[in-house]
Amino acid sequence: MVGEVHFYSTEIDGNLVLFDTGPPTPEGEACLRGNVDLKRLKYVFITHCHVDHYGLANFILQQSDAEVFIPHRDALKLQHHAERMARIGDILCSYGFDSEFAGQLRESFERNKVFPATPERFRIVEEAMEPTQLGIRYLACPGHSQSDLVYLTGAAAISGDILLRNIFQAPLLDIDLDSFSGRFRNYDAYCGSLHNLVQLRGRQIMPGHRQFVAGVDETIMYYVTTLLERVVQLFPFRKLVLNEMITQIFKGRLTEPFFIYLKVSEIVFMLDFIANPLLLKNSLEHAGLFDKVQALYEIAVKGSES
């Protein structure tokens, strides 16, 4: 569904290390077998638990003695899956969708195999000593999901979905996994993550999709520019209830619940910007990037206030 997906391997002090796994498809299994010596594989570090990035974890566990490490918040997500799904349904109902749509979305998740089986065994990245022992650093950079980690090894940064070339990676609507009360504030988290992302300047970015990333600044600018352009396009609809926005914007062309959910996630992200544009401005100024989008930012803010 998402096109090409990448995993990365390296050897550290004689230990074969893998970052992400690829999706749980026959092609994914064949690619993994053909490029990674599973008998020697020692460690697997997951950037975030979306199916295309950790879907082959159990396959690896069955084929090797490797240890799998996942982010802390992903462990919470996997352990409380049913409650999380119910709470996401509650959030959607608060935006004008009915319980029938929430049920259809859960069915869509199952039909599209969005959630593969929980890894048979795993450890928590943030609680483990192995990253430090291997000289691997990680930066928490939530925004696409609340668990996004970027791994740093040598001159490389394995970025998952948080830095992608020419992709507005969906800031997924979710329950706050730390409290399980209220929704996760993707916009706030992304603005905070910009402080970490600029630390990656000069590193070789290893993205989860697309063949390369030209640079951190260019990728941030694409994402922020796309956000501001879409905020401007949202002006005529922003006072509608969210489910009515979807109907008005897409004129009934969007029917698959999973894709509706993705668009709802984007719109909530944009509405959060409209409610607090200074948060993004301050983060971009800290990164030395605000001047590049100032004109578009002012159009977006002026339109939001009118």
MODAZI-V540429 format. One record per backbone hydrogen bond with DSSP energy under -0.5 kcal/mol. NH is the residue of the N-H (numbers start at 1). CO is the residue of the C=O. If there is no record, write none. Layout:
NH_CO / NH_CO
This chain:
6_208 / 8_19 / 10_17 / 12_15 / 15_12 / 16_14 / 16_40 / 17_10 / 17_15 / 18_43 / 19_8 / 20_18 / 20_45 / 21_53 / 25_23 / 29_25 / 30_26 / 31_27 / 32_28 / 33_29 / 34_30 / 35_31 / 35_32 / 36_32 / 38_36 / 40_37 / 41_37 / 42_16 / 43_16 / 44_67 / 45_18 / 46_44 / 46_69 / 50_48 / 51_114 / 53_50 / 54_50 / 55_51 / 56_22 / 57_54 / 60_56 / 61_57 / 62_58 / 63_59 / 64_60 / 67_42 / 69_44 / 70_123 / 75_71 / 76_72 / 77_73 / 78_74 / 79_75 / 80_76 / 81_78 / 84_80 / 85_81 / 86_82 / 87_83 / 88_84 / 89_85 / 90_86 / 91_87 / 92_88 / 93_89 / 94_90 / 95_91 / 95_92 / 96_93 / 97_92 / 102_98 / 103_99 / 104_100 / 105_101 / 106_102 / 107_103 / 108_104 / 109_105 / 110_106 / 111_107 / 112_108 / 113_110 / 114_109 / 116_114 / 123_68 / 125_70 / 127_124 / 128_124 / 128_125 / 133_129 / 134_130 / 135_131 / 135_132 / 136_131 / 137_135 / 137_152 / 139_150 / 141_139 / 141_148 / 143_145 / 148_145 / 149_47 / 150_139 / 151_158 / 152_137 / 153_151 / 153_156 / 156_153 / 157_204 / 158_151 / 159_157 / 159_206 / 160_206 / 162_159 / 167_164 / 169_167 / 172_144 / 172_170 / 176_182 / 177_175 / 180_176 / 184_174 / 186_184 / 189_185 / 190_186 / 191_187 / 192_188 / 193_189 / 194_190 / 195_192 / 196_192 / 196_193 / 197_193 / 198_194 / 199_196 / 200_197 / 201_198 / 203_200 / 204_155 / 205_203 / 206_157 / 207_205 / 208_160 / 219_215 / 220_216 / 221_217 / 222_218 / 223_219 / 224_220 / 225_221 / 226_222 / 227_223 / 228_224 / 229_225 / 230_226 / 231_227 / 232_228 / 233_229 / 234_230 / 235_231 / 235_232 / 237_234 / 238_234 / 238_235 / 240_237 / 243_95 / 244_241 / 245_241 / 246_242 / 247_243 / 248_244 / 249_245 / 250_246 / 251_247 / 253_250 / 255_253 / 259_256 / 260_256 / 261_257 / 262_258 / 263_259 / 264_260 / 265_261 / 266_262 / 267_263 / 268_264 / 269_265 / 270_266 / 271_267 / 272_268 / 273_269 / 274_270 / 275_271 / 276_272 / 276_273 / 279_276 / 280_276 / 280_277 / 281_277 / 282_278 / 283_279 / 284_280 / 285_281 / 286_282 / 287_283 / 288_284 / 288_285 / 289_284 / 290_284 / 292_289 / 293_289 / 293_290 / 294_290 / 297_293 / 298_294 / 299_295 / 300_296 / 301_297 / 302_298 / 303_299 / 304_300 / 305_301 / 306_302
